Amino acid sequence: MAFWWYGAVLYHVYLRSFRDSNGDGYGDLGGLLAGLDHIAALGADAIWLSPVNPSPDTDWGYDVSDYCAVHPELGTLAQLDEVIAEAAARGMRVLLDLVPNHTSDQHAWFLDARTARDAVHRDYYVWADPKNGGPPNNWLDDTGEPAWDWDGATGQYYLHNFLPTQPDLNWRNPQVGREFDAIMDFWCDRGVAGFRIDVANGLFKDAALRDNPSNAELLPGHLPVPGSHGQQHIYNYNQPEVHGVYRHWRARAAERTPQTLLLGETWVLHPSQLAEYYGDGDELQLAFNFPLIFACFSAREFARVIAETFAALPPGACPIWAGSNHDLPRLGTRWAGGDQAKMRLAHTVLALLPGVYGLYYGDELGMADSDIPAELQRDPLTLGGKNGQWPRDNARSPMRWTPDGGFTTGEPWLPLGPDPSLNVASQDADPDSMLSFTRDLLALRRAIHGGQLNGYEQLHVDDAVFAFATGPAVVVANFSGEEVSWAGVGETGTKPVAPWSALVYLVD
């Protein structure tokens, strides 16, 4: 069976930084409505929206206080309905961010849970008694601090794998699962096509709350993994029970036409671990490939991770490839170091692999990370660089629509990127711009992969060249600063491949 996401392009909108419609300096649903034509013109098939739910914004929406409503600073439920309808009119679907690992400490469930040990919602969260006068174990949260906070009123610790304002839910309580069934139904009934599942490798924790071992793993050729803080997160993530949740959700997804898409934020190091979240084709349909995101930008490392991914995935599984997101440095910085040629090469390789291609807002313009001064940073989780945290705000700068900004008529919530040439209006009129390149690349992708899940064959890899075949295409990528030669497909002799560029052949 072919699904709509086969060969699709998923455009990731970090809503607060996309476009502002009311002058308050924050991107919103009205701004997204105004920018839908831009996304459609790229050739996107679907949009993934960062959280739109009400939230105190201690983690900018990933601390949800109401799962079935829209944050009033971002718009209204009627506007979200309009986004879904207008996107559909342009041939695009909408995915929402679903945050099932934790809630806000201002959610009604947690406000009730901390009133008493026998409160109705107490068992919705993970509580534990002190151990040796301190926290129940050695787990660290995403900031590198102890993952347990003391609740003096009830005399127990509660777990938070992220900020103390984000208490972890207890998925060993079946009622939590029933709540999320209802939440997903609420949004699917409104036309939402699927969900990007935040912290998809979380949810369940070790029942015995065992200590995590120290010395976080760093694979050869890979970049350091944020959030490890010297521990291997064996017992607070990747528990086997989580797969039962995804089998249940997948069975429910299959009851809808078209099938609801489940896309996991699967923060794992190995393709073999990634494959576990696909199950036997009965769990998530898509899982973000963090092993590739954490790989170094080289021919051999890309080839290795991609080959390991296809070898590990179950038959018929659909991969998704993305180089940037709201939590990590943009590919324009992390891989390309601000070099436009390297950016184009990275996008070419990712976009022409079979599966789904994820494109982060602004990457189509060549945006790299900003260097936002500490006094202007807004992300509480990484503010001040505690325990070596990288400031995520640098990858969240508002998008420029015109040379002078065009993002808002007010004061932007974060400073705009420093390069005024990285804007939609100027690049739209320039056939040599990154925007024009991206549109052409996605048109080529559609010709190769549109509506189908093609195979993959590695043809060659050395220190400079990575070549692969997929569908009717052969892609020859030069990951070096020197020109290389490649034997043309169906031709005699060789052809030059310029530094940091790719040749693409379409064959019968």
Backbone torsions as a table, in degrees:
resi	resn	phi	psi	omega
1	MET	NA	132.9	177.2
2	ALA	-92.9	132.5	178.9
3	PHE	-106.1	158.3	-173.7
4	TRP	-62.3	-25.2	-177.2
5	TRP	-82.6	-5.8	177.4
6	TYR	-63.1	122.0	-179.6
7	GLY	74.5	11.0	-172.6
8	ALA	-82.6	163.3	171.5
9	VAL	-112.6	124.0	179.4
10	LEU	-107.2	118.1	-178.3
11	TYR	-97.3	123.2	-175.8
12	HIS	-94.1	113.2	179.0
13	VAL	-101.0	111.5	167.9
14	TYR	-84.9	98.8	-159.8
15	LEU	-57.6	-41.5	-176.3
16	ARG	-65.4	-16.4	-177.2
17	SER	-115.1	7.0	-176.6
18	PHE	-86.2	-59.6	179.5
19	ARG	-166.1	137.0	-178.6
20	ASP	-102.3	135.6	-177.9
21	SER	-107.8	-12.2	-173.7
22	ASN	-124.1	8.6	173.8
23	GLY	79.5	9.8	179.5
24	ASP	-86.8	-1.8	176.5
25	GLY	91.9	-3.3	179.4
26	TYR	-113.9	133.9	172.9
27	GLY	-60.1	152.2	-174.1
28	ASP	-153.7	-179.2	-177.4
29	LEU	-67.1	-33.6	174.9
30	GLY	-62.7	-39.7	176.1
31	GLY	-66.3	-37.0	176.9
32	LEU	-64.0	-41.9	177.0
33	LEU	-57.8	-41.1	179.7
34	ALA	-69.3	-22.1	-177.5
35	GLY	-101.9	4.9	-177.3
36	LEU	-62.7	-36.7	-179.7
37	ASP	-63.2	-37.1	176.9
38	HIS	-61.5	-45.5	-179.0
39	ILE	-65.5	-43.1	179.5
40	ALA	-63.0	-38.7	-178.9
41	ALA	-66.4	-24.9	175.6
42	LEU	-65.9	-32.1	-174.3
43	GLY	106.3	21.8	179.4
44	ALA	-72.6	146.4	176.4
45	ASP	-101.5	-21.7	-178.4
46	ALA	-155.2	159.4	179.2
47	ILE	-122.1	130.0	170.6
48	TRP	-103.6	121.2	-179.7
49	LEU	-96.1	131.8	168.3
50	SER	-60.5	165.7	-170.6
51	PRO	-52.8	135.0	177.9
52	VAL	-110.6	1.1	-173.9
53	ASN	-77.4	157.1	172.4
54	PRO	-55.5	141.8	-173.1
55	SER	-164.4	145.9	170.6
56	PRO	-71.0	-10.1	174.9
57	ASP	66.9	34.2	169.8
58	THR	-75.0	-18.2	170.3
59	ASP	-132.6	36.0	176.1
60	TRP	44.7	55.8	172.4
61	GLY	100.3	-19.2	177.6
62	TYR	-84.7	12.2	169.3
63	ASP	-121.1	85.7	-169.1
64	VAL	-82.7	133.1	175.9
65	SER	-107.3	-11.2	176.4
66	ASP	-157.8	113.7	-173.9
67	TYR	-79.8	-12.2	-174.2
68	CYS	-120.1	40.1	177.8
69	ALA	-152.3	174.8	-179.7
70	VAL	-113.8	137.7	178.0
71	HIS	-58.5	123.7	-177.1
72	PRO	-61.7	-24.1	177.2
73	GLU	-76.2	-14.1	-179.2
74	LEU	-103.1	-16.4	180.0
75	GLY	144.0	-151.7	-176.8
76	THR	-130.1	165.6	175.8
77	LEU	-61.5	-37.6	178.2
78	ALA	-63.0	-37.8	177.7
79	GLN	-67.0	-38.2	177.6
80	LEU	-65.7	-40.3	174.2
81	ASP	-58.0	-40.2	179.6
82	GLU	-66.8	-39.9	176.5
83	VAL	-58.3	-45.3	-179.4
84	ILE	-62.3	-44.3	-178.7
85	ALA	-68.3	-44.0	-178.4
86	GLU	-70.2	-34.3	174.9
87	ALA	-64.3	-43.1	178.9
88	ALA	-60.9	-37.7	178.9
89	ALA	-64.3	-20.4	178.6
90	ARG	-104.0	12.6	176.5
91	GLY	79.5	22.6	-177.7
92	MET	-122.2	148.5	174.9
93	ARG	-104.7	166.6	-178.0
94	VAL	-124.3	128.3	172.5
95	LEU	-108.9	140.1	175.7
96	LEU	-104.1	154.8	172.6
97	ASP	-79.4	127.6	176.7
98	LEU	-114.0	130.6	-174.8
99	VAL	-116.7	86.2	-175.7
100	PRO	-94.6	-6.7	-177.1
101	ASN	-78.3	-31.2	-174.1
102	HIS	-155.8	165.3	174.1
103	THR	-121.1	-178.3	166.7
104	SER	-75.8	153.1	173.1
105	ASP	-72.7	-4.0	175.3
106	GLN	-99.3	1.9	174.9
107	HIS	-66.3	145.4	-178.6
108	ALA	-57.0	-33.0	179.1
109	TRP	-62.2	-46.5	-176.2
110	PHE	-74.9	-35.3	177.0
111	LEU	-59.1	-38.7	176.0
112	ASP	-72.5	-42.2	-173.8
113	ALA	-59.1	-32.6	-175.3
114	ARG	-91.8	6.1	177.3
115	THR	-77.8	-29.8	-178.0
116	ALA	-169.2	157.3	180.0
117	ARG	-66.7	-23.1	179.1
118	ASP	-103.5	20.0	177.8
119	ALA	-62.8	152.6	-176.5
120	VAL	-55.8	-40.8	-175.2
121	HIS	-101.0	12.0	-177.9
122	ARG	-55.5	-45.7	-175.6
123	ASP	-80.6	7.1	171.8
124	TYR	-74.6	-14.2	-174.6
125	TYR	-125.4	168.4	-177.2
126	VAL	-96.2	110.6	-179.9
127	TRP	-116.5	150.8	178.6
128	ALA	-155.3	152.0	177.4
129	ASP	-77.5	160.8	176.6
130	PRO	-62.6	156.8	175.0
131	LYS	-127.6	120.7	-178.3
132	ASN	53.8	37.0	176.7
133	GLY	80.7	5.0	-178.9
134	GLY	-138.5	-159.8	-178.8
135	PRO	-58.6	157.7	-176.6
136	PRO	-63.9	-25.8	178.1
137	ASN	-159.2	-169.8	-173.5
138	ASN	-96.5	12.3	-175.4
139	TRP	-60.0	140.7	176.0
140	LEU	-110.6	145.2	177.1
141	ASP	-84.6	-173.7	-173.4
142	ASP	-69.7	-12.9	176.7
143	THR	-94.6	-3.5	-177.7
144	GLY	89.8	4.0	178.0
145	GLU	-97.9	164.1	178.1
146	PRO	-53.1	137.7	-174.2
147	ALA	-86.1	13.9	-178.5
148	TRP	-124.2	137.9	176.5
149	ASP	-122.0	137.7	-176.8
150	TRP	-81.8	131.5	174.7
151	ASP	-107.7	99.2	-174.2
152	GLY	-63.6	-31.7	-176.2
153	ALA	-64.9	-33.2	-177.7
154	THR	-115.0	-1.7	172.1
155	GLY	69.9	34.4	174.9
156	GLN	-141.9	162.3	171.5
157	TYR	-89.6	147.8	168.1
158	TYR	-116.7	151.3	-175.4
159	LEU	-89.3	137.9	171.0
160	HIS	-142.1	109.5	177.7
161	ASN	-75.5	-7.8	176.2
162	PHE	-123.2	-126.0	-178.7
163	LEU	-78.7	157.8	175.0
164	PRO	-58.4	-21.2	177.3
165	THR	-81.9	5.5	-178.0
166	GLN	-127.3	71.9	-178.7
167	PRO	-64.4	136.8	-178.7
168	ASP	-74.4	138.0	175.8
169	LEU	-76.6	154.1	179.7
170	ASN	-100.8	95.2	-177.1
171	TRP	-76.6	-1.2	171.8
172	ARG	-79.1	-9.5	173.3
173	ASN	-90.6	112.5	-176.2
174	PRO	-58.3	-24.7	-178.5
175	GLN	-65.6	-30.9	176.6
176	VAL	-61.3	-43.9	177.4
177	GLY	-61.7	-39.7	179.3
178	ARG	-66.3	-35.0	176.8
179	GLU	-61.5	-42.2	-177.6
180	PHE	-75.0	-28.1	171.0
181	ASP	-57.9	-45.2	-178.7
182	ALA	-68.0	-38.7	178.4
183	ILE	-61.8	-46.9	-179.0
184	MET	-65.3	-38.2	177.2
185	ASP	-62.6	-40.4	-179.5
186	PHE	-56.2	-45.7	-176.2
187	TRP	-79.2	-37.2	177.7
188	CYS	-63.6	-36.6	178.5
189	ASP	-65.6	-19.0	178.0
190	ARG	-93.7	3.4	175.2
191	GLY	102.2	4.6	176.7
192	VAL	-66.7	135.3	-173.6
193	ALA	-85.6	-16.2	-178.3
194	GLY	170.8	-170.1	-174.4
195	PHE	-139.4	138.4	163.6
196	ARG	-90.3	119.6	-171.4
197	ILE	-93.4	110.9	-179.1
198	ASP	-67.4	140.2	178.4
199	VAL	48.0	51.2	-175.4
200	ALA	-64.7	-22.4	177.3
201	ASN	-89.8	11.9	177.2
202	GLY	-100.3	-123.7	-179.3
203	LEU	67.7	-76.7	-177.9
204	PHE	-85.5	146.8	173.8
205	LYS	-124.1	159.4	179.2
206	ASP	-53.4	127.9	-176.2
207	ALA	-63.3	-30.8	-179.0
208	ALA	-90.5	-1.3	179.1
209	LEU	53.2	45.9	-179.5
210	ARG	-70.2	151.9	177.2
211	ASP	-63.0	144.7	172.0
212	ASN	-79.8	143.9	173.8
213	PRO	-71.3	158.3	-178.8
214	SER	-90.2	-178.3	177.1
215	ASN	66.3	81.8	180.0
216	ALA	-59.8	145.1	-177.0
217	GLU	-76.2	135.9	173.4
218	LEU	-130.3	112.3	-176.5
219	LEU	-75.8	147.3	176.1
220	PRO	-57.0	134.1	177.7
221	GLY	82.8	-2.0	-177.5
222	HIS	-103.0	157.3	175.5
223	LEU	-81.5	156.0	176.8
224	PRO	-57.0	141.6	-177.6
225	VAL	-93.1	117.3	179.2
226	PRO	-62.1	148.1	172.8
227	GLY	88.8	0.3	-178.2
228	SER	-83.8	-40.0	174.4
229	HIS	51.6	42.7	173.7
230	GLY	80.0	6.7	178.5
231	GLN	-120.7	150.5	164.4
232	GLN	-91.8	119.3	-173.9
233	HIS	-83.6	71.0	-175.6
234	ILE	-79.1	-38.7	-169.0
235	TYR	-106.4	-12.5	176.6
236	ASN	-104.7	1.6	174.9
237	TYR	-142.3	166.1	170.6
238	ASN	57.1	42.3	177.1
239	GLN	-83.1	145.3	-174.2
240	PRO	-62.3	-26.7	-176.6
241	GLU	-65.7	-21.8	-177.7
242	VAL	-63.1	-26.5	-177.5
243	HIS	-68.1	-27.0	174.8
244	GLY	-65.6	-35.1	176.5
245	VAL	-62.9	-45.0	-175.9
246	TYR	-73.1	-31.2	173.1
247	ARG	-65.0	-39.8	177.4
248	HIS	-64.4	-46.9	-180.0
249	TRP	-64.3	-38.3	-179.4
250	ARG	-65.7	-40.0	177.7
251	ALA	-62.7	-39.3	177.7
252	ARG	-70.1	-36.7	178.6
253	ALA	-61.7	-37.8	-177.6
254	ALA	-69.6	-14.7	178.7
255	GLU	-77.2	-13.8	-178.6
256	ARG	-100.8	152.0	177.2
257	THR	-125.3	117.8	-4.5
258	PRO	-70.8	163.6	-177.7
259	GLN	-60.7	136.9	177.0
260	THR	-66.4	134.9	-179.4
261	LEU	-88.9	131.0	175.6
262	LEU	-114.0	113.5	-177.4
263	LEU	-117.7	119.3	-174.2
264	GLY	-96.5	138.8	164.4
265	GLU	-84.0	91.2	-172.3
266	THR	-103.5	89.5	-172.4
267	TRP	-83.7	78.9	-179.4
268	VAL	-127.6	164.4	-173.7
269	LEU	-97.5	-25.3	-173.2
270	HIS	-113.5	140.2	172.0
271	PRO	-56.3	-31.7	178.2
272	SER	-64.4	-37.3	175.6
273	GLN	-68.9	-39.4	177.7
274	LEU	-57.8	-44.0	-176.5
275	ALA	-62.1	-27.9	-179.2
276	GLU	-60.4	-28.6	-177.1
277	TYR	-80.3	-8.9	169.5
278	TYR	-86.4	-15.4	-177.1
279	GLY	60.3	-140.0	173.7
280	ASP	-100.9	43.4	-174.7
281	GLY	78.2	16.8	-176.4
282	ASP	-125.2	16.0	177.0
283	GLU	-120.4	-124.8	179.7
284	LEU	-68.4	141.7	174.1
285	GLN	-79.6	-26.3	-179.9
286	LEU	-140.6	145.9	176.7
287	ALA	-143.8	125.3	-177.6
288	PHE	-60.1	137.1	-174.5
289	ASN	-92.1	83.8	178.2
290	PHE	-70.7	-27.9	173.9
291	PRO	-55.2	-36.0	177.4
292	LEU	-75.8	-40.2	179.0
293	ILE	-57.9	-37.8	-177.6
294	PHE	-85.4	-3.0	179.8
295	ALA	-76.2	154.3	172.7
296	CYS	-72.7	156.2	-176.4
297	PHE	-85.1	85.2	179.3
298	SER	-148.0	157.8	-179.3
299	ALA	-59.1	-47.8	-175.6
300	ARG	-67.6	-40.4	-178.1
301	GLU	-70.1	-42.1	176.0
302	PHE	-60.5	-48.5	-178.3
303	ALA	-60.1	-41.8	-177.7
304	ARG	-64.3	-50.5	-176.7
305	VAL	-65.2	-40.2	-179.8
306	ILE	-65.3	-43.9	178.3
307	ALA	-62.8	-43.5	179.3
308	GLU	-64.3	-34.5	178.8
309	THR	-64.8	-50.1	-179.2
310	PHE	-65.6	-32.8	178.3
311	ALA	-68.8	-32.0	-174.8
312	ALA	-86.3	-31.8	-174.8
313	LEU	-65.7	145.6	177.2
314	PRO	-67.8	158.5	-179.4
315	PRO	-54.1	134.5	177.4
316	GLY	81.3	-0.5	-179.2
317	ALA	-72.2	148.0	-178.2
318	CYS	-107.9	117.2	176.8
319	PRO	-79.3	163.8	170.9
320	ILE	-131.5	136.1	-175.5
321	TRP	-120.4	125.9	178.3
322	ALA	-145.9	145.9	-178.4
323	GLY	-108.8	-14.2	-177.2
324	SER	-137.2	155.0	166.8
325	ASN	-160.5	-176.2	-172.5
326	HIS	-76.9	-8.0	-176.7
327	ASP	-104.2	-11.6	-171.3
328	LEU	-133.0	161.2	174.8
329	PRO	-56.2	141.7	177.9
330	ARG	-61.7	153.3	178.5
331	LEU	-60.9	-28.6	179.1
332	GLY	-62.1	-24.5	175.9
333	THR	-102.1	-50.2	-172.1
334	ARG	-63.9	-43.0	-179.7
335	TRP	-99.9	-39.9	-168.8
336	ALA	-97.2	-16.0	-179.2
337	GLY	59.1	29.4	-179.8
338	GLY	85.0	-0.2	-178.2
339	ASP	-83.5	119.5	-176.2
340	GLN	-64.2	-35.0	179.1
341	ALA	-63.7	-42.7	178.5
342	LYS	-66.7	-36.7	175.8
343	MET	-59.6	-46.3	-178.4
344	ARG	-64.0	-38.0	178.2
345	LEU	-65.0	-44.7	179.7
346	ALA	-60.0	-46.4	179.3
347	HIS	-63.8	-38.3	-179.5
348	THR	-62.3	-48.1	-179.4
349	VAL	-62.3	-48.9	-178.0
350	LEU	-63.8	-42.7	-175.1
351	ALA	-71.0	-26.4	-176.1
352	LEU	-97.6	-0.7	169.5
353	LEU	-71.7	148.8	177.0
354	PRO	-70.2	149.7	-179.1
355	GLY	120.1	-140.6	179.6
356	VAL	-113.5	142.6	178.4
357	TYR	-111.8	123.6	178.1
358	GLY	-101.6	125.6	-176.4
359	LEU	-119.3	118.8	-179.2
360	TYR	-81.5	139.3	-177.5
361	TYR	-49.7	138.5	177.4
362	GLY	86.8	-22.0	177.2
363	ASP	-64.2	-26.8	178.2
364	GLU	-68.7	-13.2	177.1
365	LEU	-99.5	-8.1	-175.7
366	GLY	88.5	23.6	179.3
367	MET	-64.4	135.5	169.4
368	ALA	-111.5	-178.2	-179.8
369	ASP	-68.3	144.2	168.3
370	SER	-82.6	168.0	173.8
371	ASP	-118.4	80.4	-172.8
372	ILE	-79.1	125.9	179.9
373	PRO	-57.5	148.5	-176.1
374	ALA	-55.9	-36.0	-176.4
375	GLU	-72.4	-13.1	179.5
376	LEU	-107.1	-1.9	179.5
377	GLN	-71.0	148.2	-172.9
378	ARG	-125.0	-2.1	-174.4
379	ASP	-89.5	107.6	-177.1
380	PRO	-61.0	-31.3	-175.2
381	LEU	-68.9	-32.5	-177.7
382	THR	-114.3	5.6	-176.5
383	LEU	-60.3	129.1	177.5
384	GLY	83.3	-1.6	177.6
385	GLY	63.5	33.9	-178.9
386	LYS	-56.2	131.3	178.4
387	ASN	54.7	35.0	175.9
388	GLY	80.5	13.6	-179.4
389	GLN	-61.7	134.3	174.2
390	TRP	-81.3	135.8	-177.2
391	PRO	-71.8	106.4	-177.0
392	ARG	-62.7	-23.3	178.0
393	ASP	-55.3	-28.6	-178.2
394	ASN	-61.2	-25.4	178.4
395	ALA	-98.5	10.3	-174.9
396	ARG	-123.0	17.8	179.7
397	SER	-58.1	141.8	177.1
398	PRO	-58.8	146.6	-177.8
399	MET	-79.3	139.3	175.4
400	ARG	-86.3	131.8	176.1
401	TRP	-103.9	-22.7	178.0
402	THR	-138.5	166.5	-179.9
403	PRO	-56.5	-33.5	-179.1
404	ASP	-92.5	7.9	175.6
405	GLY	127.0	-81.2	178.8
406	GLY	72.7	1.3	-179.7
407	PHE	-77.4	-39.2	-176.9
408	THR	-152.4	156.5	171.4
409	THR	-89.4	-5.5	179.3
410	GLY	-107.2	-153.1	178.6
411	GLU	-92.3	118.4	-177.0
412	PRO	-63.5	145.2	-175.7
413	TRP	-64.9	-28.6	170.7
414	LEU	-129.2	152.8	178.5
415	PRO	-61.6	143.0	173.8
416	LEU	-67.0	157.3	176.6
417	GLY	-58.6	153.2	-172.4
418	PRO	-74.9	-15.1	-174.8
419	ASP	-99.3	106.1	-177.6
420	PRO	-68.2	-14.6	179.7
421	SER	-74.0	-16.2	-178.6
422	LEU	-87.4	69.6	-179.3
423	ASN	-136.7	157.0	-173.6
424	VAL	-67.0	-46.7	-174.0
425	ALA	-61.2	-47.9	-178.0
426	SER	-66.6	-43.3	-176.5
427	GLN	-74.0	-27.4	178.0
428	ASP	-61.4	-31.5	-177.6
429	ALA	-92.5	0.1	-175.3
430	ASP	-113.5	111.1	-177.8
431	PRO	-66.4	-15.1	179.9
432	ASP	-99.8	6.1	-175.4
433	SER	-76.5	166.7	175.4
434	MET	-62.8	-36.6	178.5
435	LEU	-63.5	-46.1	178.0
436	SER	-63.3	-40.7	176.2
437	PHE	-58.5	-45.1	-178.3
438	THR	-63.8	-42.3	178.4
439	ARG	-61.7	-43.3	178.8
440	ASP	-65.0	-41.1	179.8
441	LEU	-62.4	-43.1	-178.7
442	LEU	-71.7	-28.8	173.0
443	ALA	-66.8	-40.8	175.8
444	LEU	-63.8	-42.2	177.8
445	ARG	-58.0	-45.0	-179.4
446	ARG	-61.9	-39.3	178.6
447	ALA	-64.2	-32.7	-177.9
448	ILE	-86.0	-45.5	-168.1
449	HIS	-116.0	-9.4	-171.2
450	GLY	-50.8	121.3	174.3
451	GLY	74.1	10.9	-178.0
452	GLN	-145.6	161.3	178.5
453	LEU	-111.3	97.2	-177.6
454	ASN	-79.1	164.4	175.8
455	GLY	-81.3	179.2	-178.2
456	TYR	-140.8	134.2	175.9
457	GLU	-138.3	122.0	174.2
458	GLN	-76.6	126.7	-177.6
459	LEU	-98.4	-35.0	-174.6
460	HIS	-165.8	145.1	169.4
461	VAL	-150.4	136.4	170.2
462	ASP	-145.4	-163.9	-176.5
463	ASP	-64.6	-23.1	-176.0
464	ALA	-112.5	-38.6	-167.3
465	VAL	-112.6	134.9	171.7
466	PHE	-126.4	118.0	-178.5
467	ALA	-125.4	139.2	178.4
468	PHE	-146.2	159.1	176.8
469	ALA	-115.9	141.0	176.9
470	THR	-154.0	128.6	-176.6
471	GLY	54.0	-131.1	179.6
472	PRO	-88.3	10.1	-171.3
473	ALA	-114.7	148.0	166.8
474	VAL	-120.5	127.7	-177.7
475	VAL	-114.9	125.4	179.6
476	VAL	-119.2	109.2	-174.1
477	ALA	-108.4	127.7	179.2
478	ASN	-100.7	103.4	-179.8
479	PHE	-92.4	46.7	-179.1
480	SER	-145.8	165.7	178.5
481	GLY	-88.5	9.7	179.3
482	GLU	-119.8	147.3	174.3
483	GLU	-66.0	141.3	176.6
484	VAL	-125.9	165.3	178.4
485	SER	-111.7	145.6	-179.7
486	TRP	-138.0	136.5	176.9
487	ALA	-70.2	121.5	-177.6
488	GLY	-64.5	145.5	179.3
489	VAL	-70.9	121.6	179.5
490	GLY	69.8	15.9	-178.6
491	GLU	-128.8	164.4	173.6
492	THR	-94.2	155.7	179.1
493	GLY	79.3	-167.3	-177.8
494	THR	-126.6	162.9	175.9
495	LYS	-124.1	144.8	178.2
496	PRO	-76.6	144.9	172.4
497	VAL	-119.4	116.4	-174.6
498	ALA	-64.4	159.3	177.2
499	PRO	-55.8	138.8	176.5
500	TRP	50.2	51.3	178.8
501	SER	-148.4	177.4	-178.9
502	ALA	-138.2	147.0	168.1
503	LEU	-104.4	140.6	177.4
504	VAL	-126.3	125.2	177.6
505	TYR	-110.8	135.8	170.3
506	LEU	-104.6	123.6	-175.5
507	VAL	-119.5	157.0	177.6
508	ASP	-73.9	NA	NA
